[in-house]
Amino acid sequence: MPELPPRPTETEADELRRRRKPLNLAVIWVLLALAGLFYAITIVKMMKP
């Protein structure tokens, strides 16, 4: 059975969380932009005769 890597210390875990936060926010903004784009495309398609 392979040996598991050591768990990060509390300060290392805090540093990882701090570095991930901007990436998480960027992913949220991209998902919101895509949802808005799909909504706008649907509305435009519904307005065409």
ModelCIF file with pLDDT and N, C-alpha, C, O atoms, coordinates in Angstrom:
data_MODEL
#
_entry.id   MODEL 
#
_entity.id                         1 
_entity.type                       polymer 
_entity.pdbx_number_of_molecules   1 
#
_entity_poly.entity_id                      1 
_entity_poly.type                           'polypeptide(L)' 
_entity_poly.nstd_linkage                   no 
_entity_poly.nstd_monomer                   no 
_entity_poly.pdbx_seq_one_letter_code       MPELPPRPTETEADELRRRRKPLNLAVIWVLLALAGLFYAITIVKMMKP 
_entity_poly.pdbx_seq_one_letter_code_can   MPELPPRPTETEADELRRRRKPLNLAVIWVLLALAGLFYAITIVKMMKP 
_entity_poly.pdbx_strand_id                 A 
#
loop_
_entity_poly_seq.entity_id 
_entity_poly_seq.num 
_entity_poly_seq.mon_id 
_entity_poly_seq.hetero 
1 1  MET n 
1 2  PRO n 
1 3  GLU n 
1 4  LEU n 
1 5  PRO n 
1 6  PRO n 
1 7  ARG n 
1 8  PRO n 
1 9  THR n 
1 10 GLU n 
1 11 THR n 
1 12 GLU n 
1 13 ALA n 
1 14 ASP n 
1 15 GLU n 
1 16 LEU n 
1 17 ARG n 
1 18 ARG n 
1 19 ARG n 
1 20 ARG n 
1 21 LYS n 
1 22 PRO n 
1 23 LEU n 
1 24 ASN n 
1 25 LEU n 
1 26 ALA n 
1 27 VAL n 
1 28 ILE n 
1 29 TRP n 
1 30 VAL n 
1 31 LEU n 
1 32 LEU n 
1 33 ALA n 
1 34 LEU n 
1 35 ALA n 
1 36 GLY n 
1 37 LEU n 
1 38 PHE n 
1 39 TYR n 
1 40 ALA n 
1 41 ILE n 
1 42 THR n 
1 43 ILE n 
1 44 VAL n 
1 45 LYS n 
1 46 MET n 
1 47 MET n 
1 48 LYS n 
1 49 PRO n 
#
_struct_asym.id          A 
_struct_asym.entity_id   1 
#
loop_
_ma_qa_metric.id 
_ma_qa_metric.mode 
_ma_qa_metric.name 
_ma_qa_metric.software_group_id 
_ma_qa_metric.type 
1 global pLDDT . pLDDT 
2 local  pLDDT . pLDDT 
#
_ma_qa_metric_global.metric_id      1 
_ma_qa_metric_global.metric_value   93.22 
_ma_qa_metric_global.model_id       1 
_ma_qa_metric_global.ordinal_id     1 
#
loop_
_ma_qa_metric_local.label_asym_id 
_ma_qa_metric_local.label_comp_id 
_ma_qa_metric_local.label_seq_id 
_ma_qa_metric_local.metric_id 
_ma_qa_metric_local.metric_value 
_ma_qa_metric_local.model_id 
_ma_qa_metric_local.ordinal_id 
A MET 1  2 71.00 1 1  
A PRO 2  2 82.00 1 2  
A GLU 3  2 89.00 1 3  
A LEU 4  2 90.00 1 4  
A PRO 5  2 88.00 1 5  
A PRO 6  2 89.00 1 6  
A ARG 7  2 91.00 1 7  
A PRO 8  2 89.00 1 8  
A THR 9  2 93.00 1 9  
A GLU 10 2 93.00 1 10 
A THR 11 2 93.00 1 11 
A GLU 12 2 93.00 1 12 
A ALA 13 2 92.00 1 13 
A ASP 14 2 94.00 1 14 
A GLU 15 2 94.00 1 15 
A LEU 16 2 93.00 1 16 
A ARG 17 2 93.00 1 17 
A ARG 18 2 95.00 1 18 
A ARG 19 2 94.00 1 19 
A ARG 20 2 95.00 1 20 
A LYS 21 2 96.00 1 21 
A PRO 22 2 95.00 1 22 
A LEU 23 2 96.00 1 23 
A ASN 24 2 97.00 1 24 
A LEU 25 2 97.00 1 25 
A ALA 26 2 98.00 1 26 
A VAL 27 2 98.00 1 27 
A ILE 28 2 98.00 1 28 
A TRP 29 2 98.00 1 29 
A VAL 30 2 98.00 1 30 
A LEU 31 2 98.00 1 31 
A LEU 32 2 98.00 1 32 
A ALA 33 2 98.00 1 33 
A LEU 34 2 98.00 1 34 
A ALA 35 2 98.00 1 35 
A GLY 36 2 98.00 1 36 
A LEU 37 2 98.00 1 37 
A PHE 38 2 98.00 1 38 
A TYR 39 2 98.00 1 39 
A ALA 40 2 97.00 1 40 
A ILE 41 2 96.00 1 41 
A THR 42 2 96.00 1 42 
A ILE 43 2 95.00 1 43 
A VAL 44 2 95.00 1 44 
A LYS 45 2 94.00 1 45 
A MET 46 2 95.00 1 46 
A MET 47 2 93.00 1 47 
A LYS 48 2 77.00 1 48 
A PRO 49 2 66.00 1 49 
#
loop_
_atom_site.group_PDB 
_atom_site.id 
_atom_site.type_symbol 
_atom_site.label_atom_id 
_atom_site.label_alt_id 
_atom_site.label_comp_id 
_atom_site.label_asym_id 
_atom_site.label_entity_id 
_atom_site.label_seq_id 
_atom_site.pdbx_PDB_ins_code 
_atom_site.Cartn_x 
_atom_site.Cartn_y 
_atom_site.Cartn_z 
_atom_site.occupancy 
_atom_site.B_iso_or_equiv 
_atom_site.pdbx_formal_charge 
_atom_site.auth_seq_id 
_atom_site.auth_comp_id 
_atom_site.auth_asym_id 
_atom_site.auth_atom_id 
_atom_site.pdbx_PDB_model_num 
ATOM 1   N N  . MET A 1 1  ? 0.832   -1.172 0.000   1.00 71.00 ? 1  MET A N  1 
ATOM 2   C CA . MET A 1 1  ? 0.000   0.000  0.000   1.00 71.00 ? 1  MET A CA 1 
ATOM 3   C C  . MET A 1 1  ? 0.886   1.248  0.000   1.00 71.00 ? 1  MET A C  1 
ATOM 4   O O  . MET A 1 1  ? 1.802   1.357  0.815   1.00 71.00 ? 1  MET A O  1 
ATOM 5   N N  . PRO A 1 2  ? 0.613   2.205  -0.926  1.00 82.00 ? 2  PRO A N  1 
ATOM 6   C CA . PRO A 1 2  ? 1.492   3.374  -0.996  1.00 82.00 ? 2  PRO A CA 1 
ATOM 7   C C  . PRO A 1 2  ? 1.321   4.277  0.224   1.00 82.00 ? 2  PRO A C  1 
ATOM 8   O O  . PRO A 1 2  ? 0.241   4.389  0.803   1.00 82.00 ? 2  PRO A O  1 
ATOM 9   N N  . GLU A 1 3  ? 2.419   4.905  0.581   1.00 89.00 ? 3  GLU A N  1 
ATOM 10  C CA . GLU A 1 3  ? 2.402   5.794  1.742   1.00 89.00 ? 3  GLU A CA 1 
ATOM 11  C C  . GLU A 1 3  ? 1.787   7.137  1.354   1.00 89.00 ? 3  GLU A C  1 
ATOM 12  O O  . GLU A 1 3  ? 2.111   7.690  0.303   1.00 89.00 ? 3  GLU A O  1 
ATOM 13  N N  . LEU A 1 4  ? 0.911   7.655  2.192   1.00 90.00 ? 4  LEU A N  1 
ATOM 14  C CA . LEU A 1 4  ? 0.259   8.930  1.921   1.00 90.00 ? 4  LEU A CA 1 
ATOM 15  C C  . LEU A 1 4  ? 1.211   10.084 2.203   1.00 90.00 ? 4  LEU A C  1 
ATOM 16  O O  . LEU A 1 4  ? 2.052   9.987  3.097   1.00 90.00 ? 4  LEU A O  1 
ATOM 17  N N  . PRO A 1 5  ? 1.086   11.196 1.436   1.00 88.00 ? 5  PRO A N  1 
ATOM 18  C CA . PRO A 1 5  ? 1.952   12.344 1.713   1.00 88.00 ? 5  PRO A CA 1 
ATOM 19  C C  . PRO A 1 5  ? 1.562   12.987 3.046   1.00 88.00 ? 5  PRO A C  1 
ATOM 20  O O  . PRO A 1 5  ? 0.426   12.841 3.497   1.00 88.00 ? 5  PRO A O  1 
ATOM 21  N N  . PRO A 1 6  ? 2.492   13.690 3.668   1.00 89.00 ? 6  PRO A N  1 
ATOM 22  C CA . PRO A 1 6  ? 2.173   14.317 4.958   1.00 89.00 ? 6  PRO A CA 1 
ATOM 23  C C  . PRO A 1 6  ? 1.124   15.416 4.794   1.00 89.00 ? 6  PRO A C  1 
ATOM 24  O O  . PRO A 1 6  ? 1.065   16.075 3.757   1.00 89.00 ? 6  PRO A O  1 
ATOM 25  N N  . ARG A 1 7  ? 0.308   15.605 5.809   1.00 91.00 ? 7  ARG A N  1 
ATOM 26  C CA . ARG A 1 7  ? -0.727  16.647 5.781   1.00 91.00 ? 7  ARG A CA 1 
ATOM 27  C C  . ARG A 1 7  ? -0.059  18.009 5.958   1.00 91.00 ? 7  ARG A C  1 
ATOM 28  O O  . ARG A 1 7  ? 0.929   18.128 6.683   1.00 91.00 ? 7  ARG A O  1 
ATOM 29  N N  . PRO A 1 8  ? -0.605  19.047 5.290   1.00 89.00 ? 8  PRO A N  1 
ATOM 30  C CA . PRO A 1 8  ? -0.009  20.382 5.466   1.00 89.00 ? 8  PRO A CA 1 
ATOM 31  C C  . PRO A 1 8  ? -0.279  20.924 6.871   1.00 89.00 ? 8  PRO A C  1 
ATOM 32  O O  . PRO A 1 8  ? -1.285  20.597 7.501   1.00 89.00 ? 8  PRO A O  1 
ATOM 33  N N  . THR A 1 9  ? 0.638   21.750 7.335   1.00 93.00 ? 9  THR A N  1 
ATOM 34  C CA . THR A 1 9  ? 0.426   22.390 8.630   1.00 93.00 ? 9  THR A CA 1 
ATOM 35  C C  . THR A 1 9  ? -0.676  23.433 8.480   1.00 93.00 ? 9  THR A C  1 
ATOM 36  O O  . THR A 1 9  ? -1.119  23.724 7.369   1.00 93.00 ? 9  THR A O  1 
ATOM 37  N N  . GLU A 1 10 ? -1.110  23.988 9.598   1.00 93.00 ? 10 GLU A N  1 
ATOM 38  C CA . GLU A 1 10 ? -2.194  24.974 9.563   1.00 93.00 ? 10 GLU A CA 1 
ATOM 39  C C  . GLU A 1 10 ? -1.789  26.220 8.773   1.00 93.00 ? 10 GLU A C  1 
ATOM 40  O O  . GLU A 1 10 ? -2.605  26.774 8.036   1.00 93.00 ? 10 GLU A O  1 
ATOM 41  N N  . THR A 1 11 ? -0.543  26.663 8.920   1.00 93.00 ? 11 THR A N  1 
ATOM 42  C CA . THR A 1 11 ? -0.097  27.846 8.167   1.00 93.00 ? 11 THR A CA 1 
ATOM 43  C C  . THR A 1 11 ? -0.001  27.533 6.678   1.00 93.00 ? 11 THR A C  1 
ATOM 44  O O  . THR A 1 11 ? -0.329  28.380 5.847   1.00 93.00 ? 11 THR A O  1 
ATOM 45  N N  . GLU A 1 12 ? 0.442   26.336 6.333   1.00 93.00 ? 12 GLU A N  1 
ATOM 46  C CA . GLU A 1 12 ? 0.497   25.947 4.919   1.00 93.00 ? 12 GLU A CA 1 
ATOM 47  C C  . GLU A 1 12 ? -0.903  25.864 4.334   1.00 93.00 ? 12 GLU A C  1 
ATOM 48  O O  . GLU A 1 12 ? -1.122  26.271 3.193   1.00 93.00 ? 12 GLU A O  1 
ATOM 49  N N  . ALA A 1 13 ? -1.852  25.341 5.099   1.00 92.00 ? 13 ALA A N  1 
ATOM 50  C CA . ALA A 1 13 ? -3.231  25.241 4.632   1.00 92.00 ? 13 ALA A CA 1 
ATOM 51  C C  . ALA A 1 13 ? -3.819  26.634 4.427   1.00 92.00 ? 13 ALA A C  1 
ATOM 52  O O  . ALA A 1 13 ? -4.529  26.870 3.450   1.00 92.00 ? 13 ALA A O  1 
ATOM 53  N N  . ASP A 1 14 ? -3.527  27.558 5.345   1.00 94.00 ? 14 ASP A N  1 
ATOM 54  C CA . ASP A 1 14 ? -4.004  28.939 5.188   1.00 94.00 ? 14 ASP A CA 1 
ATOM 55  C C  . ASP A 1 14 ? -3.421  29.581 3.934   1.00 94.00 ? 14 ASP A C  1 
ATOM 56  O O  . ASP A 1 14 ? -4.117  30.301 3.218   1.00 94.00 ? 14 ASP A O  1 
ATOM 57  N N  . GLU A 1 15 ? -2.164  29.325 3.674   1.00 94.00 ? 15 GLU A N  1 
ATOM 58  C CA . GLU A 1 15 ? -1.510  29.883 2.480   1.00 94.00 ? 15 GLU A CA 1 
ATOM 59  C C  . GLU A 1 15 ? -2.151  29.324 1.206   1.00 94.00 ? 15 GLU A C  1 
ATOM 60  O O  . GLU A 1 15 ? -2.366  30.061 0.244   1.00 94.00 ? 15 GLU A O  1 
ATOM 61  N N  . LEU A 1 16 ? -2.452  28.034 1.201   1.00 93.00 ? 16 LEU A N  1 
ATOM 62  C CA . LEU A 1 16 ? -3.108  27.429 0.037   1.00 93.00 ? 16 LEU A CA 1 
ATOM 63  C C  . LEU A 1 16 ? -4.482  28.047 -0.192  1.00 93.00 ? 16 LEU A C  1 
ATOM 64  O O  . LEU A 1 16 ? -4.848  28.349 -1.328  1.00 93.00 ? 16 LEU A O  1 
ATOM 65  N N  . ARG A 1 17 ? -5.242  28.234 0.888   1.00 93.00 ? 17 ARG A N  1 
ATOM 66  C CA . ARG A 1 17 ? -6.565  28.864 0.760   1.00 93.00 ? 17 ARG A CA 1 
ATOM 67  C C  . ARG A 1 17 ? -6.443  30.283 0.232   1.00 93.00 ? 17 ARG A C  1 
ATOM 68  O O  . ARG A 1 17 ? -7.234  30.705 -0.612  1.00 93.00 ? 17 ARG A O  1 
ATOM 69  N N  . ARG A 1 18 ? -5.447  31.027 0.729   1.00 95.00 ? 18 ARG A N  1 
ATOM 70  C CA . ARG A 1 18 ? -5.259  32.413 0.294   1.00 95.00 ? 18 ARG A CA 1 
ATOM 71  C C  . ARG A 1 18 ? -4.928  32.484 -1.198  1.00 95.00 ? 18 ARG A C  1 
ATOM 72  O O  . ARG A 1 18 ? -5.390  33.386 -1.897  1.00 95.00 ? 18 ARG A O  1 
ATOM 73  N N  . ARG A 1 19 ? -4.125  31.527 -1.684  1.00 94.00 ? 19 ARG A N  1 
ATOM 74  C CA . ARG A 1 19 ? -3.752  31.532 -3.099  1.00 94.00 ? 19 ARG A CA 1 
ATOM 75  C C  . ARG A 1 19 ? -4.885  31.050 -3.996  1.00 94.00 ? 19 ARG A C  1 
ATOM 76  O O  . ARG A 1 19 ? -4.954  31.444 -5.160  1.00 94.00 ? 19 ARG A O  1 
ATOM 77  N N  . ARG A 1 20 ? -5.779  30.202 -3.476  1.00 95.00 ? 20 ARG A N  1 
ATOM 78  C CA . ARG A 1 20 ? -6.886  29.684 -4.296  1.00 95.00 ? 20 ARG A CA 1 
ATOM 79  C C  . ARG A 1 20 ? -8.035  30.670 -4.436  1.00 95.00 ? 20 ARG A C  1 
ATOM 80  O O  . ARG A 1 20 ? -8.793  30.589 -5.402  1.00 95.00 ? 20 ARG A O  1 
ATOM 81  N N  . LYS A 1 21 ? -8.184  31.593 -3.503  1.00 96.00 ? 21 LYS A N  1 
ATOM 82  C CA . LYS A 1 21 ? -9.346  32.473 -3.483  1.00 96.00 ? 21 LYS A CA 1 
ATOM 83  C C  . LYS A 1 21 ? -9.501  33.278 -4.785  1.00 96.00 ? 21 LYS A C  1 
ATOM 84  O O  . LYS A 1 21 ? -10.606 33.306 -5.328  1.00 96.00 ? 21 LYS A O  1 
ATOM 85  N N  . PRO A 1 22 ? -8.455  33.932 -5.312  1.00 95.00 ? 22 PRO A N  1 
ATOM 86  C CA . PRO A 1 22 ? -8.640  34.667 -6.572  1.00 95.00 ? 22 PRO A CA 1 
ATOM 87  C C  . PRO A 1 22 ? -9.055  33.760 -7.735  1.00 95.00 ? 22 PRO A C  1 
ATOM 88  O O  . PRO A 1 22 ? -9.852  34.159 -8.585  1.00 95.00 ? 22 PRO A O  1 
ATOM 89  N N  . LEU A 1 23 ? -8.520  32.562 -7.767  1.00 96.00 ? 23 LEU A N  1 
ATOM 90  C CA . LEU A 1 23 ? -8.892  31.623 -8.823  1.00 96.00 ? 23 LEU A CA 1 
ATOM 91  C C  . LEU A 1 23 ? -10.357 31.230 -8.703  1.00 96.00 ? 23 LEU A C  1 
ATOM 92  O O  . LEU A 1 23 ? -11.070 31.159 -9.704  1.00 96.00 ? 23 LEU A O  1 
ATOM 93  N N  . ASN A 1 24 ? -10.803 30.974 -7.482  1.00 97.00 ? 24 ASN A N  1 
ATOM 94  C CA . ASN A 1 24 ? -12.206 30.626 -7.271  1.00 97.00 ? 24 ASN A CA 1 
ATOM 95  C C  . ASN A 1 24 ? -13.128 31.762 -7.697  1.00 97.00 ? 24 ASN A C  1 
ATOM 96  O O  . ASN A 1 24 ? -14.167 31.522 -8.311  1.00 97.00 ? 24 ASN A O  1 
ATOM 97  N N  . LEU A 1 25 ? -12.753 32.992 -7.375  1.00 97.00 ? 25 LEU A N  1 
ATOM 98  C CA . LEU A 1 25 ? -13.566 34.132 -7.773  1.00 97.00 ? 25 LEU A CA 1 
ATOM 99  C C  . LEU A 1 25 ? -13.602 34.285 -9.297  1.00 97.00 ? 25 LEU A C  1 
ATOM 100 O O  . LEU A 1 25 ? -14.641 34.628 -9.860  1.00 97.00 ? 25 LEU A O  1 
ATOM 101 N N  . ALA A 1 26 ? -12.487 34.036 -9.954  1.00 98.00 ? 26 ALA A N  1 
ATOM 102 C CA . ALA A 1 26 ? -12.451 34.110 -11.416 1.00 98.00 ? 26 ALA A CA 1 
ATOM 103 C C  . ALA A 1 26 ? -13.374 33.052 -12.034 1.00 98.00 ? 26 ALA A C  1 
ATOM 104 O O  . ALA A 1 26 ? -14.071 33.331 -13.009 1.00 98.00 ? 26 ALA A O  1 
ATOM 105 N N  . VAL A 1 27 ? -13.378 31.862 -11.479 1.00 98.00 ? 27 VAL A N  1 
ATOM 106 C CA . VAL A 1 27 ? -14.252 30.803 -11.992 1.00 98.00 ? 27 VAL A CA 1 
ATOM 107 C C  . VAL A 1 27 ? -15.719 31.183 -11.804 1.00 98.00 ? 27 VAL A C  1 
ATOM 108 O O  . VAL A 1 27 ? -16.541 30.947 -12.689 1.00 98.00 ? 27 VAL A O  1 
ATOM 109 N N  . ILE A 1 28 ? -16.045 31.767 -10.660 1.00 98.00 ? 28 ILE A N  1 
ATOM 110 C CA . ILE A 1 28 ? -17.422 32.210 -10.422 1.00 98.00 ? 28 ILE A CA 1 
ATOM 111 C C  . ILE A 1 28 ? -17.835 33.247 -11.457 1.00 98.00 ? 28 ILE A C  1 
ATOM 112 O O  . ILE A 1 28 ? -18.929 33.163 -12.014 1.00 98.00 ? 28 ILE A O  1 
ATOM 113 N N  . TRP A 1 29 ? -16.968 34.227 -11.720 1.00 98.00 ? 29 TRP A N  1 
ATOM 114 C CA . TRP A 1 29 ? -17.301 35.278 -12.697 1.00 98.00 ? 29 TRP A CA 1 
ATOM 115 C C  . TRP A 1 29 ? -17.477 34.702 -14.098 1.00 98.00 ? 29 TRP A C  1 
ATOM 116 O O  . TRP A 1 29 ? -18.373 35.123 -14.829 1.00 98.00 ? 29 TRP A O  1 
ATOM 117 N N  . VAL A 1 30 ? -16.642 33.755 -14.474 1.00 98.00 ? 30 VAL A N  1 
ATOM 118 C CA . VAL A 1 30 ? -16.770 33.138 -15.797 1.00 98.00 ? 30 VAL A CA 1 
ATOM 119 C C  . VAL A 1 30 ? -18.093 32.380 -15.906 1.00 98.00 ? 30 VAL A C  1 
ATOM 120 O O  . VAL A 1 30 ? -18.777 32.474 -16.925 1.00 98.00 ? 30 VAL A O  1 
ATOM 121 N N  . LEU A 1 31 ? -18.455 31.636 -14.870 1.00 98.00 ? 31 LEU A N  1 
ATOM 122 C CA . LEU A 1 31 ? -19.719 30.899 -14.893 1.00 98.00 ? 31 LEU A CA 1 
ATOM 123 C C  . LEU A 1 31 ? -20.916 31.842 -14.951 1.00 98.00 ? 31 LEU A C  1 
ATOM 124 O O  . LEU A 1 31 ? -21.873 31.579 -15.680 1.00 98.00 ? 31 LEU A O  1 
ATOM 125 N N  . LEU A 1 32 ? -20.875 32.927 -14.199 1.00 98.00 ? 32 LEU A N  1 
ATOM 126 C CA . LEU A 1 32 ? -21.955 33.911 -14.247 1.00 98.00 ? 32 LEU A CA 1 
ATOM 127 C C  . LEU A 1 32 ? -22.049 34.569 -15.627 1.00 98.00 ? 32 LEU A C  1 
ATOM 128 O O  . LEU A 1 32 ? -23.147 34.799 -16.134 1.00 98.00 ? 32 LEU A O  1 
ATOM 129 N N  . ALA A 1 33 ? -20.909 34.868 -16.223 1.00 98.00 ? 33 ALA A N  1 
ATOM 130 C CA . ALA A 1 33 ? -20.908 35.473 -17.558 1.00 98.00 ? 33 ALA A CA 1 
ATOM 131 C C  . ALA A 1 33 ? -21.495 34.506 -18.590 1.00 98.00 ? 33 ALA A C  1 
ATOM 132 O O  . ALA A 1 33 ? -22.257 34.923 -19.462 1.00 98.00 ? 33 ALA A O  1 
ATOM 133 N N  . LEU A 1 34 ? -21.151 33.237 -18.501 1.00 98.00 ? 34 LEU A N  1 
ATOM 134 C CA . LEU A 1 34 ? -21.702 32.252 -19.432 1.00 98.00 ? 34 LEU A CA 1 
ATOM 135 C C  . LEU A 1 34 ? -23.207 32.099 -19.245 1.00 98.00 ? 34 LEU A C  1 
ATOM 136 O O  . LEU A 1 34 ? -23.947 32.004 -20.224 1.00 98.00 ? 34 LEU A O  1 
ATOM 137 N N  . ALA A 1 35 ? -23.663 32.075 -17.999 1.00 98.00 ? 35 ALA A N  1 
ATOM 138 C CA . ALA A 1 35 ? -25.095 31.970 -17.742 1.00 98.00 ? 35 ALA A CA 1 
ATOM 139 C C  . ALA A 1 35 ? -25.823 33.185 -18.317 1.00 98.00 ? 35 ALA A C  1 
ATOM 140 O O  . ALA A 1 35 ? -26.884 33.041 -18.924 1.00 98.00 ? 35 ALA A O  1 
ATOM 141 N N  . GLY A 1 36 ? -25.259 34.377 -18.130 1.00 98.00 ? 36 GLY A N  1 
ATOM 142 C CA . GLY A 1 36 ? -25.849 35.591 -18.690 1.00 98.00 ? 36 GLY A CA 1 
ATOM 143 C C  . GLY A 1 36 ? -25.870 35.571 -20.209 1.00 98.00 ? 36 GLY A C  1 
ATOM 144 O O  . GLY A 1 36 ? -26.839 36.005 -20.830 1.00 98.00 ? 36 GLY A O  1 
ATOM 145 N N  . LEU A 1 37 ? -24.809 35.071 -20.797 1.00 98.00 ? 37 LEU A N  1 
ATOM 146 C CA . LEU A 1 37 ? -24.745 34.977 -22.256 1.00 98.00 ? 37 LEU A CA 1 
ATOM 147 C C  . LEU A 1 37 ? -25.807 34.021 -22.788 1.00 98.00 ? 37 LEU A C  1 
ATOM 148 O O  . LEU A 1 37 ? -26.501 34.340 -23.754 1.00 98.00 ? 37 LEU A O  1 
ATOM 149 N N  . PHE A 1 38 ? -25.939 32.863 -22.173 1.00 98.00 ? 38 PHE A N  1 
ATOM 150 C CA . PHE A 1 38 ? -26.958 31.908 -22.611 1.00 98.00 ? 38 PHE A CA 1 
ATOM 151 C C  . PHE A 1 38 ? -28.363 32.481 -22.441 1.00 98.00 ? 38 PHE A C  1 
ATOM 152 O O  . PHE A 1 38 ? -29.230 32.265 -23.287 1.00 98.00 ? 38 PHE A O  1 
ATOM 153 N N  . TYR A 1 39 ? -28.587 33.205 -21.360 1.00 98.00 ? 39 TYR A N  1 
ATOM 154 C CA . TYR A 1 39 ? -29.885 33.837 -21.126 1.00 98.00 ? 39 TYR A CA 1 
ATOM 155 C C  . TYR A 1 39 ? -30.168 34.867 -22.223 1.00 98.00 ? 39 TYR A C  1 
ATOM 156 O O  . TYR A 1 39 ? -31.266 34.903 -22.779 1.00 98.00 ? 39 TYR A O  1 
ATOM 157 N N  . ALA A 1 40 ? -29.171 35.704 -22.532 1.00 97.00 ? 40 ALA A N  1 
ATOM 158 C CA . ALA A 1 40 ? -29.352 36.730 -23.569 1.00 97.00 ? 40 ALA A CA 1 
ATOM 159 C C  . ALA A 1 40 ? -29.613 36.090 -24.935 1.00 97.00 ? 40 ALA A C  1 
ATOM 160 O O  . ALA A 1 40 ? -30.473 36.557 -25.680 1.00 97.00 ? 40 ALA A O  1 
ATOM 161 N N  . ILE A 1 41 ? -28.888 35.042 -25.263 1.00 96.00 ? 41 ILE A N  1 
ATOM 162 C CA . ILE A 1 41 ? -29.091 34.362 -26.552 1.00 96.00 ? 41 ILE A CA 1 
ATOM 163 C C  . ILE A 1 41 ? -30.500 33.792 -26.619 1.00 96.00 ? 41 ILE A C  1 
ATOM 164 O O  . ILE A 1 41 ? -31.153 33.880 -27.659 1.00 96.00 ? 41 ILE A O  1 
ATOM 165 N N  . THR A 1 42 ? -30.976 33.211 -25.528 1.00 96.00 ? 42 THR A N  1 
ATOM 166 C CA . THR A 1 42 ? -32.334 32.655 -25.496 1.00 96.00 ? 42 THR A CA 1 
ATOM 167 C C  . THR A 1 42 ? -33.368 33.747 -25.715 1.00 96.00 ? 42 THR A C  1 
ATOM 168 O O  . THR A 1 42 ? -34.304 33.554 -26.490 1.00 96.00 ? 42 THR A O  1 
ATOM 169 N N  . ILE A 1 43 ? -33.225 34.876 -25.060 1.00 95.00 ? 43 ILE A N  1 
ATOM 170 C CA . ILE A 1 43 ? -34.172 35.982 -25.215 1.00 95.00 ? 43 ILE A CA 1 
ATOM 171 C C  . ILE A 1 43 ? -34.173 36.488 -26.645 1.00 95.00 ? 43 ILE A C  1 
ATOM 172 O O  . ILE A 1 43 ? -35.237 36.733 -27.213 1.00 95.00 ? 43 ILE A O  1 
ATOM 173 N N  . VAL A 1 44 ? -32.989 36.651 -27.240 1.00 95.00 ? 44 VAL A N  1 
ATOM 174 C CA . VAL A 1 44 ? -32.916 37.139 -28.628 1.00 95.00 ? 44 VAL A CA 1 
ATOM 175 C C  . VAL A 1 44 ? -33.561 36.157 -29.579 1.00 95.00 ? 44 VAL A C  1 
ATOM 176 O O  . VAL A 1 44 ? -34.268 36.565 -30.500 1.00 95.00 ? 44 VAL A O  1 
ATOM 177 N N  . LYS A 1 45 ? -33.335 34.872 -29.376 1.00 94.00 ? 45 LYS A N  1 
ATOM 178 C CA . LYS A 1 45 ? -33.943 33.860 -30.253 1.00 94.00 ? 45 LYS A CA 1 
ATOM 179 C C  . LYS A 1 45 ? -35.465 33.839 -30.113 1.00 94.00 ? 45 LYS A C  1 
ATOM 180 O O  . LYS A 1 45 ? -36.171 33.601 -31.093 1.00 94.00 ? 45 LYS A O  1 
ATOM 181 N N  . MET A 1 46 ? -35.971 34.083 -28.916 1.00 95.00 ? 46 MET A N  1 
ATOM 182 C CA . MET A 1 46 ? -37.410 34.091 -28.697 1.00 95.00 ? 46 MET A CA 1 
ATOM 183 C C  . MET A 1 46 ? -38.071 35.319 -29.339 1.00 95.00 ? 46 MET A C  1 
ATOM 184 O O  . MET A 1 46 ? -39.248 35.259 -29.693 1.00 95.00 ? 46 MET A O  1 
ATOM 185 N N  . MET A 1 47 ? -37.349 36.412 -29.494 1.00 93.00 ? 47 MET A N  1 
ATOM 186 C CA . MET A 1 47 ? -37.908 37.635 -30.043 1.00 93.00 ? 47 MET A CA 1 
ATOM 187 C C  . MET A 1 47 ? -38.010 37.575 -31.569 1.00 93.00 ? 47 MET A C  1 
ATOM 188 O O  . MET A 1 47 ? -38.821 38.294 -32.152 1.00 93.00 ? 47 MET A O  1 
ATOM 189 N N  . LYS A 1 48 ? -37.221 36.752 -32.216 1.00 77.00 ? 48 LYS A N  1 
ATOM 190 C CA . LYS A 1 48 ? -37.282 36.643 -33.681 1.00 77.00 ? 48 LYS A CA 1 
ATOM 191 C C  . LYS A 1 48 ? -38.580 35.953 -34.084 1.00 77.00 ? 48 LYS A C  1 
ATOM 192 O O  . LYS A 1 48 ? -38.996 34.994 -33.434 1.00 77.00 ? 48 LYS A O  1 
ATOM 193 N N  . PRO A 1 49 ? -39.233 36.437 -35.167 1.00 66.00 ? 49 PRO A N  1 
ATOM 194 C CA . PRO A 1 49 ? -40.496 35.811 -35.608 1.00 66.00 ? 49 PRO A CA 1 
ATOM 195 C C  . PRO A 1 49 ? -40.336 34.417 -36.153 1.00 66.00 ? 49 PRO A C  1 
ATOM 196 O O  . PRO A 1 49 ? -41.320 33.794 -36.552 1.00 66.00 ? 49 PRO A O  1 
#
